[in-house]
């Protein structure tokens, strides 16, 4: 029975247990491919973060692949959307811009599409897009983008009357 309110309705799609099993089996390789794809999408990613953070990103990409597999197995977007929503404060605390997080999710999609058949790849794209939609509001919060140092200096009053 469909939910009477649209916000409570959970979008579903055809389950893909074979695709989910394939992603789980190859999760370590796919995580490395996803991180490489994210760096290819944004070469500055590697320059902005040190080796320790890149290792953490590799671990995160493995978890992204597992969440994508879980969503494909269940046939619902909820696992990825809730996962992305949960990770926003974690990435902020680690001082990682949400644009970099989005880039890693897109890298995960690139790696998954290379591994899966086209129909399952399109479903994975739908799942990742739902996860990326969870980043729209937090991207507009303060503290996520670098500021112009001159404007920041002027905004603070330039030390006048201190």
Secondary structure, DSSP 8 states (H G I E B T S, - for coil): ---SSTTT---B----HHHHHHHHHTHHHHHHHHHHHHHHH-THHHHHS-HHHHHHHHHHHHHHHHHHHHHHHHTBSHHHHHHHHHHHHHHHHTT--HHHHHHHHHHHHHHHHHHS-HHHHHHHHHHHHHHHHTTHHHHTSTTSS---HHHHHHHTTTTTT-
